[in-house]
Amino acid sequence: MFNDHENPHIPPRLQRRWRGGRRFFPFLFFFFGIMLLFIGGTAAFLYVIFTEYTGVKNWWLLFCGAPIIAVFIAVVILSNLYRRFGKPLQRIFNAIDSVAEGDLSVRVPENDSDMYSELNKRFNRMIAELERAEQQRRNLTADIAHELRTPLHIIQGNLEGIIDGVYQPSSEHINNTLDETKLLSRLVNDLQTLSLAEAGQLPLHPTRFLLADLLADLTSSFSSQAASLGIDLQSKVDDASKEINADYDRLNQVLSNLISNAIRHTPKGGTISLETESITGGVRLVIKDTGQGIPAEDLPFIFDRFWRGSKSRTERTNSGLGLAIAKQLILAHHGTIEVQSKVNEGTTFIIELPE
């Protein structure tokens, strides 16, 4: 269905121009009325002045001379108003129509009008953010398809091989298939957690607990794994009586993910340290390792979905959503998380949480 002014055979660009021009019809009538009033007022004014100083009542001046002068002045004023107000607004309206039709590449000149320069800059920044969000959405769809494809192919191949008699239904093949289903389940759960956290709908269960207890649990959970790899796992609490109000399990999930990543990327003989520091109105948690580090060009993207240090994506032991989930969980606690890293020197994650 098309509106009365929309025709499927007319290019969208021409339809935008028509809609944009139609918006200014009321303004044209308004300005036309103002111009008539201006002409009449100017004519009367000139007539009064002329007759006052000359004593001659020249009606010809009233009906001919004054309108010419008034029209000239009105044209100058209207052209200046259109150049300063109408033309910039027309560009913005056309850009809005283009965005409504799905064209996120449109931009408006930022310096063509002093009055609208700030508006144009903010409009362009808004469209740039929309374009980036749309690109992220497309990348997410492609990434999910990529992550699902591999385990599904393995499961399908194993089952078809068993049915066709190529593989024996041995425990090895069954366990391999089971491992792939667990990977799929973990991926789906992580996607659900991430989507809920980003939408602000992830339920949290905050309690008051000692920060020292959380670090003790984490150290106990990862100490044997770190020791088996020749990594020294350390913890340091500046105030053993420091308490915070947070969801213990979710915060444990965040720190466990960071420690697990640190163990995976720290060589034998390296060190991983967990430290706490009291700050004004809250606490700072620092997870530091002496691992391989992260290249500077990758740092802005490590909290993106499905980001992995290995571009080949051959590592399939995790979903690639851990850091994205960690960031959203920290934001859900009204905290902040940032990363500092240098190649071959190590990586440091800094988390700040309110009390």
C-alpha positions as CSV (number, residue, x, y, z in Angstrom):
1,M,0.0,0.0,0.0
2,F,1.3,3.5,-0.9
3,N,0.2,6.8,0.3
4,D,-1.4,9.3,-2.1
5,H,2.0,10.9,-2.8
6,E,4.0,7.7,-2.9
7,N,4.4,5.9,-6.2
8,P,6.4,2.7,-6.6
9,H,7.6,3.9,-9.9
10,I,9.1,7.1,-8.5
11,P,12.6,6.9,-7.2
12,P,12.8,7.2,-3.3
13,R,15.1,10.2,-3.7
14,L,12.4,12.2,-5.6
15,Q,9.8,11.1,-3.1
16,R,12.0,12.5,-0.3
17,R,12.3,15.8,-2.2
18,W,8.5,15.9,-2.6
19,R,7.9,15.2,1.1
20,G,10.6,17.7,2.1
21,G,9.1,20.4,-0.2
22,R,5.6,19.7,1.1
23,R,6.8,20.4,4.7
24,F,7.7,23.9,3.7
25,F,4.3,24.7,2.1
26,P,2.8,26.0,5.4
27,F,6.0,28.1,5.9
28,L,5.6,29.6,2.4
29,F,2.0,30.6,3.1
30,F,3.1,32.1,6.4
31,F,5.9,34.1,4.9
32,F,3.6,35.2,2.1
33,G,1.1,36.6,4.6
34,I,3.9,38.3,6.5
35,M,5.2,39.8,3.3
36,L,1.8,41.2,2.4
37,L,1.5,42.7,5.8
38,F,5.0,44.1,5.5
39,I,4.3,45.6,2.1
40,G,1.1,47.3,3.4
41,G,2.7,48.6,6.5
42,T,5.7,49.9,4.6
43,A,3.5,51.6,2.0
44,A,1.4,53.3,4.7
45,F,4.5,54.4,6.5
46,L,6.1,55.9,3.4
47,Y,2.8,57.6,2.5
48,V,2.5,59.2,5.9
49,I,6.1,60.3,5.9
50,F,5.8,61.7,2.3
51,T,2.6,63.6,2.9
52,E,3.9,64.9,6.3
53,Y,7.0,66.5,4.9
54,T,5.8,67.5,1.4
55,G,2.2,68.2,2.0
56,V,1.4,66.3,-1.2
57,K,-0.8,63.3,-1.0
58,N,0.8,61.1,-3.7
59,W,-1.3,58.0,-4.0
60,W,0.9,56.7,-6.8
61,L,3.8,56.4,-4.3
62,L,1.5,54.4,-2.0
63,F,0.4,51.9,-4.7
64,C,3.6,51.6,-6.8
65,G,6.8,52.9,-5.1
66,A,6.2,51.4,-1.6
67,P,5.4,47.9,-2.8
68,I,8.6,47.8,-4.9
69,I,10.7,48.8,-2.0
70,A,8.9,46.5,0.4
71,V,9.2,43.5,-2.0
72,F,12.9,44.1,-2.5
73,I,13.5,44.2,1.3
74,A,11.2,41.2,1.8
75,V,13.1,39.2,-0.8
76,V,16.4,40.0,0.8
77,I,15.1,39.0,4.3
78,L,13.4,35.8,3.1
79,S,16.4,34.7,1.1
80,N,18.7,35.3,4.1
81,L,16.2,33.4,6.4
82,Y,16.0,30.5,4.0
83,R,19.8,30.3,3.7
84,R,20.2,30.3,7.4
85,F,17.2,28.3,8.5
86,G,15.4,26.6,5.7
87,K,18.2,25.1,3.7
88,P,20.0,23.4,6.7
89,L,16.6,22.1,8.0
90,Q,15.8,20.8,4.6
91,R,19.1,18.8,4.6
92,I,18.3,17.4,8.0
93,F,14.8,16.4,7.0
94,N,16.1,14.7,3.9
95,A,18.7,12.9,6.0
96,I,16.0,11.7,8.4
97,D,14.0,10.4,5.6
98,S,17.0,8.5,4.3
99,V,17.6,6.9,7.7
100,A,13.9,5.9,7.9
101,E,14.4,4.1,4.6
102,G,17.4,2.2,6.0
103,D,20.3,4.3,4.6
104,L,22.6,4.7,7.5
105,S,25.5,6.1,5.4
106,V,23.8,9.5,5.0
107,R,25.5,12.5,6.7
108,V,24.7,16.2,6.8
109,P,27.4,18.9,6.4
110,E,28.5,20.0,9.8
111,N,29.8,23.5,9.1
112,D,27.3,24.9,6.5
113,S,25.4,26.7,9.2
114,D,26.7,28.3,12.4
115,M,23.3,28.0,14.1
116,Y,22.8,24.3,13.3
117,S,26.5,23.1,13.4
118,E,26.1,21.5,16.8
119,L,22.8,19.9,15.8
120,N,24.4,18.5,12.6
121,K,27.4,17.1,14.6
122,R,25.1,15.4,17.1
123,F,22.9,14.1,14.3
124,N,25.9,12.6,12.4
125,R,27.2,11.1,15.7
126,M,23.9,9.5,16.3
127,I,23.7,8.0,12.8
128,A,27.3,6.8,13.1
129,E,26.3,5.0,16.4
130,L,23.3,3.5,14.6
131,E,25.5,2.3,11.8
132,R,28.0,0.8,14.2
133,A,25.2,-1.0,16.1
134,E,23.8,-2.3,12.8
135,Q,27.2,-3.6,11.8
136,Q,27.6,-5.2,15.2
137,R,24.2,-6.9,14.8
138,R,25.3,-8.3,11.4
139,N,28.6,-9.4,12.8
140,L,26.8,-11.1,15.7
141,T,24.6,-13.0,13.4
142,A,27.5,-14.2,11.3
143,D,29.5,-15.1,14.5
144,I,26.7,-17.1,15.9
145,A,26.3,-19.0,12.7
146,H,30.0,-19.7,12.6
147,E,30.1,-20.9,16.2
148,L,27.1,-23.2,15.8
149,R,28.1,-24.6,12.5
150,T,31.2,-26.5,13.7
151,P,29.7,-28.5,16.6
152,L,26.5,-29.2,14.6
153,H,28.6,-30.6,11.7
154,I,30.6,-32.8,14.1
155,I,27.4,-34.1,15.8
156,Q,25.8,-34.7,12.4
157,G,28.9,-36.4,11.0
158,N,29.3,-38.7,14.1
159,L,25.6,-39.7,14.1
160,E,25.5,-40.3,10.3
161,G,28.8,-42.3,10.5
162,I,27.3,-44.5,13.3
163,I,24.0,-45.0,11.4
164,D,25.9,-45.9,8.1
165,G,28.2,-48.3,9.9
166,V,31.3,-46.1,9.2
167,Y,31.8,-45.7,13.0
168,Q,31.2,-48.2,15.7
169,P,28.9,-46.8,18.5
170,S,31.9,-46.8,20.8
171,S,32.2,-44.8,23.9
172,E,34.8,-42.6,22.2
173,H,32.5,-41.4,19.4
174,I,29.6,-41.1,21.8
175,N,31.7,-39.0,24.2
176,N,32.9,-36.8,21.4
177,T,29.3,-36.2,20.3
178,L,28.4,-35.5,23.9
179,D,31.2,-32.9,24.3
180,E,29.9,-31.1,21.2
181,T,26.4,-30.9,22.7
182,K,27.8,-29.5,25.9
183,L,29.6,-26.9,23.9
184,L,26.4,-26.0,22.2
185,S,24.6,-25.9,25.5
186,R,27.2,-23.6,27.0
187,L,27.1,-21.3,23.9
188,V,23.3,-21.0,24.2
189,N,23.5,-20.3,27.9
190,D,26.1,-17.7,27.5
191,L,24.1,-16.0,24.7
192,Q,21.1,-15.9,27.0
193,T,23.0,-14.5,29.9
194,L,24.6,-11.9,27.7
195,S,21.3,-10.8,26.1
196,L,19.6,-10.5,29.5
197,A,22.5,-8.6,31.0
198,E,22.6,-6.1,28.0
199,A,18.8,-5.6,28.3
200,G,19.1,-5.0,32.1
201,Q,16.9,-8.0,32.8
202,L,19.4,-10.3,34.4
203,P,18.3,-11.1,37.9
204,L,20.9,-10.3,40.6
205,H,20.9,-11.5,44.2
206,P,23.1,-9.0,46.1
207,T,24.3,-10.0,49.6
208,R,26.8,-8.4,52.0
209,F,30.0,-10.5,52.1
210,L,33.7,-10.2,52.9
211,L,35.8,-9.6,49.9
212,A,38.5,-11.7,51.5
213,D,36.2,-14.7,51.4
214,L,35.6,-14.3,47.7
215,L,39.4,-14.2,46.9
216,A,40.0,-17.1,49.2
217,D,37.4,-19.2,47.3
218,L,38.9,-18.2,44.0
219,T,42.5,-19.0,45.1
220,S,41.4,-22.4,46.4
221,S,39.5,-23.2,43.1
222,F,42.4,-22.4,40.8
223,S,45.5,-23.1,42.9
224,S,45.9,-26.7,41.9
225,Q,45.4,-26.0,38.2
226,A,47.9,-23.1,38.3
227,A,50.4,-25.2,40.3
228,S,50.2,-28.1,37.7
229,L,51.1,-25.6,35.0
230,G,54.0,-24.1,36.9
231,I,52.2,-20.8,37.5
232,D,52.3,-18.9,40.8
233,L,48.8,-17.8,41.9
234,Q,48.9,-15.1,44.5
235,S,46.3,-13.1,46.4
236,K,46.6,-9.9,48.4
237,V,43.8,-8.3,50.4
238,D,44.6,-4.8,51.8
239,D,41.7,-4.9,54.3
240,A,40.5,-8.3,55.5
241,S,37.3,-6.7,57.0
242,K,36.3,-5.0,53.8
243,E,32.7,-5.9,52.8
244,I,30.8,-5.1,49.6
245,N,27.1,-5.5,48.5
246,A,27.0,-7.6,45.3
247,D,25.8,-10.9,43.8
248,Y,28.5,-13.3,45.1
249,D,27.9,-15.9,42.4
250,R,28.0,-13.4,39.5
251,L,31.1,-11.7,40.8
252,N,32.7,-15.1,41.2
253,Q,31.8,-15.9,37.6
254,V,33.5,-12.7,36.4
255,L,36.7,-13.2,38.3
256,S,36.8,-16.9,37.5
257,N,36.6,-16.1,33.8
258,L,39.5,-13.6,34.1
259,I,41.6,-16.0,36.1
260,S,40.9,-18.8,33.7
261,N,42.0,-16.6,30.8
262,A,45.1,-15.6,32.6
263,I,46.1,-19.2,33.3
264,R,45.5,-20.1,29.7
265,H,47.8,-17.3,28.4
266,T,50.5,-17.3,31.1
267,P,53.5,-19.5,30.4
268,K,55.2,-21.8,32.9
269,G,57.0,-19.9,35.6
270,G,54.7,-16.9,35.3
271,T,52.7,-15.2,38.0
272,I,49.0,-14.3,38.4
273,S,48.0,-12.0,41.2
274,L,44.6,-11.0,42.7
275,E,44.7,-7.8,44.6
276,T,42.1,-5.6,46.4
277,E,42.4,-1.9,47.2
278,S,39.9,0.3,49.1
279,I,38.9,3.4,47.2
280,T,36.5,6.2,47.9
281,G,33.0,4.7,48.0
282,G,34.0,1.2,46.9
283,V,36.7,-1.2,46.1
284,R,39.2,-1.9,43.3
285,L,40.0,-5.5,42.2
286,V,43.1,-6.0,40.1
287,I,43.8,-9.3,38.3
288,K,47.3,-9.2,36.8
289,D,49.3,-11.8,35.0
290,T,52.8,-12.0,33.4
291,G,51.4,-13.7,30.2
292,Q,51.8,-13.1,26.5
293,G,49.7,-9.9,26.6
294,I,47.3,-8.4,24.1
295,P,48.3,-6.4,21.1
296,A,47.4,-2.7,21.3
297,E,45.2,-2.9,18.2
298,D,43.1,-5.6,19.8
299,L,42.5,-3.9,23.2
300,P,39.4,-1.9,22.1
301,F,37.7,-5.1,21.0
302,I,38.3,-7.6,23.7
303,F,34.9,-7.0,25.4
304,D,33.1,-7.6,22.0
305,R,31.1,-10.8,21.5
306,F,33.1,-13.8,20.1
307,W,36.4,-11.9,20.3
308,R,39.4,-14.2,20.6
309,G,43.1,-13.4,20.5
310,S,43.5,-16.1,17.8
311,K,42.0,-14.9,14.6
312,S,42.0,-18.5,13.2
313,R,39.3,-19.4,15.8
314,T,40.8,-22.9,16.2
315,E,40.3,-22.8,20.0
316,R,37.0,-24.3,20.9
317,T,37.2,-24.8,24.6
318,N,35.3,-21.6,25.3
319,S,32.4,-19.7,23.7
320,G,34.2,-16.4,23.1
321,L,31.6,-14.6,25.2
322,G,33.3,-14.7,28.6
323,L,34.7,-11.1,28.5
324,A,31.5,-9.7,27.0
325,I,29.5,-11.3,29.8
326,A,32.1,-10.1,32.4
327,K,31.7,-6.5,31.3
328,Q,27.9,-6.6,31.4
329,L,27.9,-8.2,34.8
330,I,30.2,-5.5,36.2
331,L,28.0,-2.8,34.6
332,A,24.9,-4.5,36.2
333,H,26.7,-3.9,39.5
334,H,27.1,-0.2,38.6
335,G,30.9,-0.8,38.4
336,T,33.6,-0.4,35.7
337,I,36.1,-2.7,34.1
338,E,39.1,-1.8,32.0
339,V,42.2,-3.6,30.7
340,Q,45.8,-2.7,30.3
341,S,48.2,-4.9,28.5
342,K,51.6,-5.0,26.7
343,V,52.7,-7.8,24.4
344,N,55.1,-10.3,26.2
345,E,54.7,-8.3,29.5
346,G,51.3,-9.3,30.7
347,T,47.7,-8.1,31.1
348,T,46.0,-6.3,33.9
349,F,42.2,-6.1,34.5
350,I,41.0,-3.4,36.8
351,I,37.5,-3.6,38.3
352,E,35.9,-1.0,40.5
353,L,32.7,-1.7,42.4
354,P,30.7,0.3,44.8
355,E,30.4,-0.8,48.4
